[in-house]
């Protein structure tokens, strides 16, 4: 008996239903297949998939919960990656991007990357919209270009990132350039990162940051996330810029890993969380609940974090670091 095909999809109460992590939505579902798709197609079925996320995003309508499904077509990067020659500003509220493939936490085969012939991209995926879902894909930014940083920049609010792997600064030149970051939150409020791996240990890092928080970002949550780097003393997992934080930031059940270099050695990072100037007045709070770190000496300058239960470290963070402090204004 042959398989039954539903040319217009399966719906429940008029709402499209998709397996493999698909969403029920009142909006339109679009499909992207970087290897087998074509931007001349309508993108409405896997068989008529677009080739690029940009082409599908252009068709989306804000505030309708339209969903773009990024399909993988194999195990090699060429079969799975949508290469971008410019940053994509995701400005449409309630518009979602979901990778369809193995839900591994690192190196998903649904993948976005910066095109090797481009330079100067700051914020490859820049999320200025709000109430969007991003799930089950990898963003890779690794060129020998010191002017490209921030694989993901978030300026919108109430966005949800689930099982997203951000591998920024993935080249020798980027990794060695001081002041670059992999993820930036700028005036971003009430966003949640869950089950994400932020950073990579592919290249030894210089004075760089995994996450940079700027411009009064408020009430953001990182839950069950891994912060990953291969750093030196001046590398930081999280950098709190001047006026970078309002309200609170919560790290719950997170793991902070400063991995060994290719030679097998670990250079201890001085700070896990680095404020950019001396503490003055309460501007925001950082909570670390049930977190673990390795390869870092201190949580932050002057006890600038509020730690919750069971903070553990493989490099000797003491109980004096687990206390109440203030964040720079």
Secondary structure, DSSP 8 states (H G I E B T S, - for coil): ------TT-EEETTEEE-SSS---BSS-EEEEETTT--TTS--SSGGG-BS-HHHHHHH--TTTTEEEEEE--SSSHHHHEEEESS-EEE--TTEEEEEES---SSS-SSEEEE-TT----B-SEEE-SSS-EEES-EEE---S-TT-B-SEEE-SSS-EEES-EEE-S-SHHHHHSTT-EEEEEES-BS-EEES-EEE-SSS---S-EEEEEES-EEEEEEES-EEEE---TT-EEEEE-TT-EEEEEEEES-EEEE---TTS----EEESEEESS---S--EEEEEES-EEESEEESSGGG-SEE-S--EESS---GGGSB------
